[in-house]
Amino acid sequence: ALCPLLLSTMFIPFVENVNHNIWVALLAFSTGILMLTFSGSRIESEPYTILMTSGNYRKMLQFWYEYIVNRQRTAMQKRRAINYSLVVLAFIVGALVAAIVYDIFAYRAILGVTITLLIIMIHYTIEIIKNDLTLHNV
């Protein structure tokens, strides 16, 4: 599922004089595949969205509200609130880093995404081989 996105991000900076709508379509297609592939992503028992943060932000506020208002506070309520807070914080940090990197490298900044995806894919492949995982376990 990561291969189309990896290939798109790899070639975007090096192709000039091409209609940018083609790249937008490729990135949208790749992102759609990612969204479908990781639609069951969870932090412990709670689902979260990997490509946008509005739902995660809402859940973060909901869990913090429940934790603060409830007289019988539990560790699980606090843990859920912290987990979603970390997801939202990661989105914010990622957006800030992307903006700074874009100011420095312009269109070549997307190579940072390529390198990150490549590292993730290599690590994931090593873990699958090392732990002898089958398709059922992945």
N, CA and C atoms as a LAMMPS dump frame, in Angstrom:
ITEM: TIMESTEP
0
ITEM: NUMBER OF ATOMS
414
ITEM: BOX BOUNDS ff ff ff
-5.0000000000000000e+02 5.0000000000000000e+02
-5.0000000000000000e+02 5.0000000000000000e+02
-5.0000000000000000e+02 5.0000000000000000e+02
ITEM: ATOMS id mol type element x y z
1 1 1 N 0.823 -1.195 0
2 1 2 C 0 0 0
3 1 3 C 0.865 1.257 0
4 2 1 N 2.076 1.146 0.5
5 2 2 C 2.942 2.321 0.544
6 2 3 C 3.685 2.549 -0.771
7 3 1 N 3.763 1.545 -1.616
8 3 2 C 4.546 1.661 -2.862
9 3 3 C 4.062 2.771 -3.798
10 4 1 N 2.752 2.896 -4.077
11 4 2 C 2.338 3.997 -4.963
12 4 3 C 2.702 5.372 -4.408
13 5 1 N 2.537 5.551 -3.105
14 5 2 C 2.896 6.831 -2.496
15 5 3 C 4.399 7.051 -2.552
16 6 1 N 5.165 6.002 -2.291
17 6 2 C 6.626 6.092 -2.354
18 6 3 C 7.075 6.499 -3.755
19 7 1 N 6.534 5.843 -4.77
20 7 2 C 6.918 6.156 -6.152
21 7 3 C 6.508 7.577 -6.543
22 8 1 N 5.31 7.981 -6.142
23 8 2 C 4.854 9.343 -6.461
24 8 3 C 5.766 10.387 -5.842
25 9 1 N 6.081 10.214 -4.562
26 9 2 C 6.917 11.207 -3.886
27 9 3 C 8.349 11.181 -4.385
28 10 1 N 8.767 10.04 -4.912
29 10 2 C 10.138 9.906 -5.402
30 10 3 C 10.35 10.694 -6.696
31 11 1 N 9.331 10.735 -7.554
32 11 2 C 9.51 11.336 -8.867
33 11 3 C 9.038 12.785 -8.968
34 12 1 N 8.186 13.231 -8.083
35 12 2 C 7.644 14.596 -8.17
36 12 3 C 8.732 15.671 -8.261
37 13 1 N 9.754 15.643 -7.417
38 13 2 C 10.735 16.735 -7.461
39 13 3 C 11.59 16.775 -8.722
40 14 1 N 11.668 15.68 -9.449
41 14 2 C 12.587 15.608 -10.581
42 14 3 C 11.923 15.813 -11.934
43 15 1 N 10.616 15.863 -11.97
44 15 2 C 9.909 16.043 -13.234
45 15 3 C 9.402 17.477 -13.288
46 16 1 N 9.887 18.201 -14.272
47 16 2 C 9.463 19.585 -14.422
48 16 3 C 8.616 19.711 -15.681
49 17 1 N 7.932 20.819 -15.802
50 17 2 C 7.083 21.106 -16.955
51 17 3 C 5.998 20.056 -17.155
52 18 1 N 5.486 19.536 -16.068
53 18 2 C 4.378 18.589 -16.129
54 18 3 C 3.212 19.222 -15.388
55 19 1 N 2.038 18.994 -15.901
56 19 2 C 0.852 19.521 -15.25
57 19 3 C 0.785 18.997 -13.816
58 20 1 N 0.734 19.905 -12.86
59 20 2 C 0.738 19.506 -11.45
60 20 3 C -0.528 18.753 -11.057
61 21 1 N -1.579 18.858 -11.861
62 21 2 C -2.798 18.108 -11.56
63 21 3 C -2.555 16.601 -11.623
64 22 1 N -1.622 16.176 -12.455
65 22 2 C -1.281 14.753 -12.53
66 22 3 C -0.716 14.298 -11.193
67 23 1 N 0.176 15.102 -10.61
68 23 2 C 0.78 14.727 -9.332
69 23 3 C -0.238 14.763 -8.202
70 24 1 N -1.141 15.719 -8.275
71 24 2 C -2.191 15.783 -7.25
72 24 3 C -3.054 14.526 -7.325
73 25 1 N -3.385 14.111 -8.543
74 25 2 C -4.188 12.894 -8.709
75 25 3 C -3.441 11.665 -8.2
76 26 1 N -2.148 11.559 -8.513
77 26 2 C -1.362 10.416 -8.032
78 26 3 C -1.254 10.402 -6.511
79 27 1 N -1.007 11.56 -5.931
80 27 2 C -0.931 11.63 -4.465
81 27 3 C -2.281 11.319 -3.824
82 28 1 N -3.36 11.808 -4.427
83 28 2 C -4.695 11.53 -3.89
84 28 3 C -5.005 10.038 -3.976
85 29 1 N -4.67 9.421 -5.096
86 29 2 C -4.886 7.982 -5.259
87 29 3 C -4.081 7.196 -4.226
88 30 1 N -2.821 7.555 -4.084
89 30 2 C -1.957 6.864 -3.121
90 30 3 C -2.454 7.057 -1.692
91 31 1 N -2.883 8.258 -1.389
92 31 2 C -3.399 8.539 -0.056
93 31 3 C -4.683 7.759 0.197
94 32 1 N -5.516 7.64 -0.814
95 32 2 C -6.735 6.838 -0.686
96 32 3 C -6.426 5.383 -0.387
97 33 1 N -5.42 4.846 -1.061
98 33 2 C -5.006 3.467 -0.791
99 33 3 C -4.507 3.344 0.642
100 34 1 N -3.717 4.303 1.088
101 34 2 C -3.24 4.296 2.481
102 34 3 C -4.404 4.336 3.459
103 35 1 N -5.378 5.183 3.168
104 35 2 C -6.527 5.319 4.067
105 35 3 C -7.276 3.997 4.181
106 36 1 N -7.473 3.317 3.06
107 36 2 C -8.161 2.025 3.093
108 36 3 C -7.324 0.961 3.791
109 37 1 N -6.031 0.977 3.545
110 37 2 C -5.148 -0.034 4.119
111 37 3 C -5.07 0.078 5.631
112 38 1 N -4.981 1.298 6.13
113 38 2 C -4.802 1.498 7.567
114 38 3 C -6.08 1.962 8.252
115 39 1 N -7.241 1.61 7.682
116 39 2 C -8.502 2.072 8.265
117 39 3 C -8.785 1.44 9.618
118 40 1 N -8.158 0.33 9.928
119 40 2 C -8.369 -0.316 11.218
120 40 3 C -7.298 0.019 12.235
121 41 1 N -6.548 1.093 12.007
122 41 2 C -5.461 1.46 12.917
123 41 3 C -6.007 1.779 14.301
124 42 1 N -5.279 1.305 15.299
125 42 2 C -5.72 1.513 16.679
126 42 3 C -4.54 1.867 17.57
127 43 1 N -4.832 2.663 18.589
128 43 2 C -3.907 2.874 19.693
129 43 3 C -4.554 2.129 20.84
130 44 1 N -3.923 1.056 21.237
131 44 2 C -4.507 0.151 22.218
132 44 3 C -5.874 -0.28 21.697
133 45 1 N -6.978 0.085 22.335
134 45 2 C -8.283 -0.372 21.86
135 45 3 C -9.048 0.704 21.099
136 46 1 N -8.48 1.876 20.957
137 46 2 C -9.175 3.008 20.341
138 46 3 C -8.744 3.219 18.891
139 47 1 N -9.72 3.324 17.968
140 47 2 C -9.365 3.599 16.568
141 47 3 C -8.931 5.054 16.393
142 48 1 N -8.062 5.287 15.423
143 48 2 C -7.662 6.659 15.096
144 48 3 C -7.422 6.753 13.604
145 49 1 N -7.419 7.965 13.093
146 49 2 C -7.226 8.216 11.673
147 49 3 C -5.79 8.652 11.443
148 50 1 N -5.148 8.05 10.429
149 50 2 C -3.737 8.349 10.213
150 50 3 C -3.491 9.532 9.283
151 51 1 N -4.492 9.951 8.512
152 51 2 C -4.24 10.975 7.5
153 51 3 C -4.876 12.329 7.784
154 52 1 N -5.644 12.443 8.818
155 52 2 C -6.229 13.731 9.174
156 52 3 C -6.428 13.742 10.675
157 53 1 N -6.656 14.898 11.224
158 53 2 C -6.697 14.945 12.679
159 53 3 C -7.99 15.471 13.27
160 54 1 N -8.976 15.839 12.463
161 54 2 C -10.203 16.419 13.028
162 54 3 C -10.923 15.44 13.95
163 55 1 N -11.076 14.194 13.536
164 55 2 C -11.714 13.191 14.397
165 55 3 C -10.876 12.885 15.624
166 56 1 N -9.57 12.844 15.434
167 56 2 C -8.678 12.6 16.57
168 56 3 C -8.749 13.754 17.565
169 57 1 N -8.839 14.973 17.055
170 57 2 C -8.934 16.153 17.917
171 57 3 C -10.233 16.117 18.724
172 58 1 N -11.326 15.769 18.046
173 58 2 C -12.616 15.676 18.73
174 58 3 C -12.575 14.629 19.83
175 59 1 N -12.008 13.466 19.528
176 59 2 C -11.918 12.405 20.536
177 59 3 C -10.997 12.811 21.686
178 60 1 N -9.927 13.52 21.38
179 60 2 C -9.036 13.992 22.434
180 60 3 C -9.806 14.892 23.403
181 61 1 N -10.549 15.86 22.847
182 61 2 C -11.329 16.763 23.693
183 61 3 C -12.399 16.011 24.474
184 62 1 N -13.038 15.054 23.825
185 62 2 C -14.077 14.259 24.483
186 62 3 C -13.506 13.486 25.669
187 63 1 N -12.377 12.821 25.465
188 63 2 C -11.795 12.025 26.547
189 63 3 C -11.265 12.902 27.684
190 64 1 N -10.679 14.058 27.346
191 64 2 C -10.237 14.963 28.414
192 64 3 C -11.434 15.485 29.198
193 65 1 N -12.514 15.828 28.49
194 65 2 C -13.73 16.3 29.162
195 65 3 C -14.267 15.225 30.107
196 66 1 N -14.378 13.991 29.605
197 66 2 C -14.875 12.897 30.443
198 66 3 C -13.982 12.687 31.658
199 67 1 N -12.691 12.798 31.456
200 67 2 C -11.762 12.589 32.571
201 67 3 C -11.883 13.708 33.612
202 68 1 N -11.984 14.951 33.158
203 68 2 C -12.032 16.089 34.076
204 68 3 C -13.378 16.169 34.805
205 69 1 N -14.484 15.939 34.087
206 69 2 C -15.817 16.094 34.663
207 69 3 C -16.209 14.917 35.561
208 70 1 N -15.79 13.732 35.214
209 70 2 C -16.183 12.532 35.955
210 70 3 C -15.57 12.536 37.355
211 71 1 N -16.386 12.293 38.341
212 71 2 C -15.892 12.258 39.72
213 71 3 C -15.07 11.002 39.987
214 72 1 N -15.411 9.935 39.313
215 72 2 C -14.68 8.678 39.497
216 72 3 C -13.706 8.51 38.331
217 73 1 N -12.632 9.233 38.396
218 73 2 C -11.64 9.21 37.321
219 73 3 C -10.905 7.879 37.324
220 74 1 N -10.691 7.377 36.111
221 74 2 C -9.948 6.125 35.998
222 74 3 C -8.667 6.362 35.217
223 75 1 N -7.738 5.461 35.404
224 75 2 C -6.472 5.543 34.668
225 75 3 C -6.717 5.358 33.175
226 76 1 N -7.725 4.553 32.826
227 76 2 C -8.031 4.306 31.411
228 76 3 C -8.524 5.584 30.731
229 77 1 N -9.355 6.366 31.414
230 77 2 C -9.822 7.632 30.839
231 77 3 C -8.64 8.563 30.558
232 78 1 N -7.76 8.662 31.511
233 78 2 C -6.589 9.527 31.346
234 78 3 C -5.694 9.011 30.228
235 79 1 N -5.515 7.698 30.164
236 79 2 C -4.669 7.103 29.128
237 79 3 C -5.228 7.379 27.74
238 80 1 N -6.552 7.247 27.561
239 80 2 C -7.18 7.545 26.267
240 80 3 C -6.955 9.005 25.888
241 81 1 N -7.154 9.893 26.84
242 81 2 C -6.967 11.323 26.572
243 81 3 C -5.521 11.614 26.179
244 82 1 N -4.582 11.01 26.877
245 82 2 C -3.163 11.22 26.563
246 82 3 C -2.819 10.634 25.201
247 83 1 N -3.327 9.443 24.894
248 83 2 C -3.048 8.823 23.594
249 83 3 C -3.505 9.713 22.444
250 84 1 N -4.739 10.214 22.516
251 84 2 C -5.228 11.085 21.447
252 84 3 C -4.488 12.42 21.435
253 85 1 N -4.081 12.902 22.594
254 85 2 C -3.292 14.138 22.648
255 85 3 C -1.963 13.956 21.922
256 86 1 N -1.348 12.794 22.087
257 86 2 C -0.083 12.512 21.398
258 86 3 C -0.274 12.435 19.886
259 87 1 N -1.386 11.843 19.444
260 87 2 C -1.662 11.77 18.003
261 87 3 C -1.834 13.176 17.435
262 88 1 N -2.625 14.011 18.101
263 88 2 C -2.849 15.386 17.634
264 88 3 C -1.542 16.174 17.655
265 89 1 N -0.76 16.018 18.7
266 89 2 C 0.533 16.697 18.792
267 89 3 C 1.46 16.262 17.653
268 90 1 N 1.439 14.976 17.322
269 90 2 C 2.27 14.482 16.219
270 90 3 C 1.858 15.123 14.895
271 91 1 N 0.554 15.296 14.656
272 91 2 C 0.091 15.968 13.444
273 91 3 C 0.577 17.415 13.411
274 92 1 N 0.48 18.114 14.528
275 92 2 C 0.896 19.518 14.586
276 92 3 C 2.395 19.643 14.334
277 93 1 N 3.181 18.816 14.998
278 93 2 C 4.637 18.845 14.811
279 93 3 C 4.983 18.509 13.36
280 94 1 N 4.319 17.508 12.8
281 94 2 C 4.561 17.137 11.41
282 94 3 C 4.259 18.274 10.445
283 95 1 N 3.164 18.987 10.671
284 95 2 C 2.81 20.12 9.81
285 95 3 C 3.835 21.244 9.932
286 96 1 N 4.272 21.523 11.141
287 96 2 C 5.28 22.572 11.341
288 96 3 C 6.614 22.202 10.697
289 97 1 N 7.039 20.972 10.885
290 97 2 C 8.296 20.518 10.277
291 97 3 C 8.189 20.571 8.756
292 98 1 N 7.052 20.132 8.209
293 98 2 C 6.864 20.166 6.756
294 98 3 C 6.932 21.596 6.227
295 99 1 N 6.338 22.544 6.932
296 99 2 C 6.374 23.946 6.499
297 99 3 C 7.796 24.495 6.518
298 100 1 N 8.539 24.173 7.558
299 100 2 C 9.927 24.65 7.664
300 100 3 C 10.796 24.025 6.576
301 101 1 N 10.647 22.729 6.388
302 101 2 C 11.444 22.029 5.374
303 101 3 C 11.09 22.544 3.98
304 102 1 N 9.808 22.841 3.734
305 102 2 C 9.411 23.364 2.429
306 102 3 C 10.041 24.735 2.184
307 103 1 N 10.109 25.562 3.212
308 103 2 C 10.75 26.875 3.054
309 103 3 C 12.216 26.737 2.658
310 104 1 N 12.858 25.694 3.12
311 104 2 C 14.28 25.489 2.829
312 104 3 C 14.49 24.814 1.476
313 105 1 N 13.738 23.75 1.197
314 105 2 C 13.998 22.92 0.017
315 105 3 C 12.978 23.058 -1.105
316 106 1 N 11.919 23.808 -0.927
317 106 2 C 10.839 23.974 -1.909
318 106 3 C 10.271 22.613 -2.313
319 107 1 N 10.131 22.363 -3.621
320 107 2 C 9.497 21.118 -4.064
321 107 3 C 10.309 19.871 -3.723
322 108 1 N 11.581 20.031 -3.521
323 108 2 C 12.418 18.882 -3.159
324 108 3 C 12.129 18.397 -1.723
325 109 1 N 11.367 19.155 -0.959
326 109 2 C 11.036 18.777 0.425
327 109 3 C 10.268 17.466 0.483
328 110 1 N 9.555 17.137 -0.579
329 110 2 C 8.778 15.898 -0.576
330 110 3 C 9.688 14.669 -0.535
331 111 1 N 10.964 14.859 -0.845
332 111 2 C 11.907 13.741 -0.721
333 111 3 C 12.039 13.291 0.732
334 112 1 N 11.743 14.175 1.667
335 112 2 C 11.712 13.776 3.077
336 112 3 C 10.651 12.721 3.323
337 113 1 N 9.514 12.867 2.655
338 113 2 C 8.455 11.855 2.743
339 113 3 C 8.948 10.549 2.135
340 114 1 N 9.62 10.65 0.994
341 114 2 C 10.152 9.455 0.336
342 114 3 C 11.11 8.709 1.254
343 115 1 N 12.029 9.43 1.855
344 115 2 C 13.019 8.798 2.742
345 115 3 C 12.334 8.171 3.952
346 116 1 N 11.38 8.887 4.538
347 116 2 C 10.656 8.352 5.695
348 116 3 C 9.895 7.083 5.326
349 117 1 N 9.186 7.105 4.197
350 117 2 C 8.45 5.913 3.759
351 117 3 C 9.39 4.747 3.495
352 118 1 N 10.531 5.032 2.886
353 118 2 C 11.505 3.975 2.607
354 118 3 C 12.019 3.349 3.903
355 119 1 N 12.319 4.171 4.888
356 119 2 C 12.781 3.653 6.186
357 119 3 C 11.701 2.786 6.831
358 120 1 N 10.452 3.257 6.795
359 120 2 C 9.343 2.486 7.374
360 120 3 C 9.187 1.152 6.658
361 121 1 N 9.24 1.169 5.326
362 121 2 C 9.067 -0.072 4.56
363 121 3 C 10.198 -1.059 4.838
364 122 1 N 11.422 -0.568 4.921
365 122 2 C 12.559 -1.45 5.206
366 122 3 C 12.435 -2.027 6.61
367 123 1 N 12.118 -1.185 7.576
368 123 2 C 11.959 -1.661 8.957
369 123 3 C 10.841 -2.703 9.045
370 124 1 N 9.717 -2.419 8.419
371 124 2 C 8.57 -3.324 8.444
372 124 3 C 8.924 -4.664 7.806
373 125 1 N 9.626 -4.628 6.686
374 125 2 C 10.047 -5.86 6.015
375 125 3 C 10.99 -6.665 6.898
376 126 1 N 11.935 -6.001 7.541
377 126 2 C 12.867 -6.694 8.447
378 126 3 C 12.105 -7.347 9.596
379 127 1 N 11.13 -6.641 10.161
380 127 2 C 10.336 -7.201 11.264
381 127 3 C 9.538 -8.42 10.813
382 128 1 N 8.983 -8.372 9.619
383 128 2 C 8.223 -9.513 9.094
384 128 3 C 9.129 -10.72 8.939
385 129 1 N 10.311 -10.511 8.371
386 129 2 C 11.252 -11.618 8.172
387 129 3 C 11.781 -12.122 9.505
388 130 1 N 12.177 -11.204 10.382
389 130 2 C 12.757 -11.573 11.671
390 130 3 C 11.772 -12.359 12.539
391 131 1 N 10.504 -11.955 12.534
392 131 2 C 9.5 -12.606 13.372
393 131 3 C 8.737 -13.703 12.652
394 132 1 N 9.151 -14.001 11.423
395 132 2 C 8.525 -15.059 10.626
396 132 3 C 7.003 -14.896 10.59
397 133 1 N 6.565 -13.689 10.268
398 133 2 C 5.133 -13.406 10.225
399 133 3 C 4.535 -13.885 8.91
400 134 1 N 3.317 -14.345 8.983
401 134 2 C 2.593 -14.747 7.78
402 134 3 C 1.593 -13.653 7.44
403 135 1 N 0.907 -13.811 6.332
404 135 2 C -0.077 -12.818 5.911
405 135 3 C -1.143 -12.633 6.984
406 136 1 N -1.472 -13.705 7.686
407 136 2 C -2.482 -13.635 8.748
408 136 3 C -2.017 -12.742 9.899
409 137 1 N -0.724 -12.767 10.219
410 137 2 C -0.193 -11.971 11.327
411 137 3 C 0.023 -10.514 10.958
412 138 1 N 0.245 -10.244 9.687
413 138 2 C 0.532 -8.89 9.243
414 138 3 C -0.759 -8.158 9.199
